[in-house]
Amino acid sequence: MTYGVIDVGSNTIRLCIYEVEDGRIKSLFNNKTTAGLIGYVDGGELTRKGIKKACDVLSAYKEMASHAKIKELFVFATASLRNISNTDEAIETIYEETGLKVDVLTGYEEATLDFKGAAHTMHLGEGIMVDIGGGSTEILVYDHGNIQDATSLRLGSLSLYKNYVSKLFPKKSEEAAIREKVLSELKKVKFLRERQFHTLVGIGGTIRAVKNMNNDMFGLPRQNDRVPAKKLPLLLDEFHDEEKSTLKKVLDVAPDRIHTLIPGMLILDTICRNFCCNEILVSGYGVREGYLYKKVVLEE
């Protein structure tokens, strides 16, 4: 059977089409729109303009999915609609305008579905899993296929850019402020205190962009999915040139993340340092696949 999943994120909205057969999920199509919904949040509310932006993208994706002969189209939202004060208004307006029902995930649900998605394609022993999104960062601790605990930090690559960066790229003082904010939020999570993990499983577009940059910089094959944590400072150093040179480097690696890549890398590097991680293992699957697995495979 073929299914569609729309992921309404703080930075991007993505439509994915999958084939599900015998409990296995295969990606057939993937399209994303950089909607930047977090940029439409004012005083904690998603503005009417922001809700309209979401409706416009969702309507276009609904039309696109109708041509794919899918059995069902699922829509979920993460921090984009979770971390606003008018969540109910937003999802009601979206339903009225598009006919689509949006499932707003809690931070814990997002983290656990990340795990289900990643575990679907890789063997997970013991470690920490991190998903850096635009408006939140999910962190989950696992041990031999079992979730030990999970949390969602209310910070992401786009929210940190919005709150801490004055120009296109952060200055040294702004980088320091971002790192301080990440450490401050980590210290609030009791189950993460005084922990060390050899391996960090990375999920999401920011960490995939870091992998691509690492492979490009060090001449590694595109399919390489491992990044030594000690390489992160070297990758960040690439962005300390003059702005024009930095702009070219970001455009070469992740043009759709022109302003969020560096804040996202700072989150990742700070987390790796805090937990003494040696290696980042990048997963191609995450919350979307975990969500579909839960909705289709586990409920059949």
N, C-alpha and C positions, 0 to 999 in steps of 0.2 A: 504494500500500500504506500501511497505517496502523501506526505503531509507537509504543511507549511508552518513556519514559526516566525513571528515578528518579535524582535527584541527591541523594546523602547528604552534606550539608554540615555544618560545625561548628555553625551556628546554625539553619538550616532544612533540611528534607527536602522535596523538590519532585517532584511527578509531572507530566510533560508528555506530551501526546499529539500526534503529528505525522502529517501526510500527506506521503509522499515520492513524487514523480512526476517523471520525466525529469530526475533529479538536483537537483530543487528541493525545499526543505523548507518546509512551511507549518504553522504552529502552530494546533492545533485546540482544545486544552484545557490549562489550567495550574492546578495546585492546590498549595499549600504548607502545611507544618505547622512552626511554630516549636518545634523539639525541643530546641534548646540543648545538643547533645551535649557540647560542650566543657566545659559546667558539671558534667558527670559524670566528668571526668577527675581522678583522684587519684593522685599520685605517678607520673605519666606513663602510667597505665593507665586505660582506659575501664572504669568499674565495671560490675558485673553489672546494676545498676539502669539504667545508661546503655545497655548492650547490649539490655536488655529494652525500653527506650524505643524504640530503633531498630527492634527486631523488631515492636513493636506498630504503629508507623507504617507500616512496610513491608508488613505483613500487610494492613492496611487499604487501602493503595494497590494491592496485588496484586489484591484483591477488586474494587476500583474499576475497575482496568484490564481485568479479565475481562469487564466489561460493554461495553467499547468495541470489541470484535471486532478487536483488534490482531493483527498477524502475529507480533510478537515484543516482549517486554518486556526492556529493558536496565537494569541497575543499576550505577552507579558511585559511588565515594566519593572525596573530596578530602582536605583536611587532617584532617577528622573521624576518619578511620581510618588515615590516613598518618602522622600525627604522634603516635601512641601506641605504647607498647612491646608491647602485646598485640594487634597487628593480626590475626595468624593466628587467635587465639582468637575474636576478634570476628566475623570473616567466617565461620568454621566454625560458630559458634553461630547466626548469622543464617541460614545455609543449612539447618541442622538444624531451626530453628524455622519458617522461612518457605518453604524450597525455592528461595530466590533466591540466585543467585551474584553476589557483589559484586566489581566490577573496581576495585581501588584504584589511582588514578592517581598517578604521581610528580608532583612540582612542575613539572618540565620538560614532561611530557605535558599537564598542565592548562593551562600557558601556551600551548603550541602549539595545543591544541584551542580555546582562546579565540580565537586568531588565525584558525583555520579557520572558526569560527562567524561571527565578525565579517566576515571577508573574503567570506563568502557573500552578504552584503547591502550591502556598501559598497566603494568603490574606495579602496585604501590606498596612499598614496604613500610618504612617509618620516616616521617618528615613533616614538613609544613607546606601548605598550599596557599598561594597568593593570587588574587585576581584584582588587578588595578584597573578600575573603570574611571569614567569621567567625574562621577560624583561620589563614589565610595570605593573602599578597598576591602575586599573580603579576605579573611585569614582563617585557615582551618588547620588543625593538628590531627594527624592520622597515624594509625599504627596497624600494620598488616591488614589493610583493607577495611579497617573500622575507624569511624570518625570519633575522635576523643573529645573535641570541643571546637567551636567556631564562633566567630564574631564578625561584625561589619564596622569598619571605621568610617566616620562621616567626613572623609576627605578622599579626593581623587585627583587625577592629573589636570582636569579642567577646572575644578573648584579651587585647587591651589594656584593655578595660573590666574584665575579671576581675582583671588584674594591677596596674592603676594607679588605678582609680577607687574611692573609698571609699563614695560615696553614689550617687544615681541619675545625677547629672551631674557631670563632672569640674570640679574647682576649677582656678584659674589655674595653681597649682603642678603639678597633675596633668596639665594640658594641656601644660605645658612638658616634663614628664618623658616624655610620649607622643611629642612631637616629637623629643626627644633620642634616644629608642629607635629611632624610624624612621630618623633620620639615621645613627645608629650602624650599623644593619643595611645601609643603602644603601652606606656606605663600604667594606663588606666585599666588595662585588661589583666585581671588577676592570673588567669591560666597561662599567660605568656611571659610572666615575670621569671627572670633568671633561667631561661630555657636556651638550649643550643640545638641546632639541627644541621646535619651535614648537607642534606639535599632540600632545595626549595623547588616545588613544582609550580611553574608559572603559567597563568591562564590569562587570556585577553589580548587585545590588539596592541597595547603598549609593550607588553613583554615579548610578543611576537616581533614587534619592530626592533626591539633590542637584540633579539636573536639574529634578525636579518642584518642589522648593522655589524654585529660581531662577526658573522660569516663573511660579510663583504670586506671588513677591515683586515681580517686575518687570513683571507684567501681560503676559507673553508667551503665545502660543498653546501648548496642551498638546503639540502635535506638534513644537515646537522641540526640537532635540537638541544644541544647542551652548551651552556655558557658558563665558564669558570667565573665565580663571583669576583675574583681578584681582577678580572678584566673590566669590570664596570667603571672604576675610576679612570681607566685609560680611555674608555668610550666617552665618558663625560668630558675628559680633557679635550676631545676633538671639537667640542662646542665652546671653547674658551677663546677662540680667535675673534677677529672683528666680526660685526654683525653680518656683513655681506657674505663672508666665507662660511659662517655658521649656517646662514640661510640656505646656501647651496648644499651643504652636507645633509641638512634635514630634508630638503626637497629630493635629494637622491635616494634617501632611505625610506622616508615616510611622509610624502607630501600632504597627506590628509591629516597629519598630526603636527603640523608646522609649529603650533604654539603649545602643544600639550606633551610632546615627546620628552623634553628635558625635565619638566616637573615630574612626569611619570618615572623617568630613570632615577631621579633623586629619591622618590618613594622606595623604589626597588633596592637601590644601593643602601639606603638607610636601614631598611628591614634586614638585608643580608648582613650588614655589619652588626646590627643589634643581636642577631641570633647566631652569629659566627658561621654562616652558611658558606660552604665551599663551592657548591655547584648549583646552577639553575637548570632544571629540566623543563623544557617548554612543551606544553601540551597543545595539540591542535584542536582538541575538543574541550568544552566547558559547560557553562550554564545552559546554553540553548539545547545542546544534546542531552544534558541531564534532565532538563524540563520535558523534552519530548519523550525520553525514556520513561519518565514517571507517568506522563499522561497516556502514553500508548502501550508500552510494553508491560509495565507493572499493573496497569488497570485492566488489561485484557482478561 
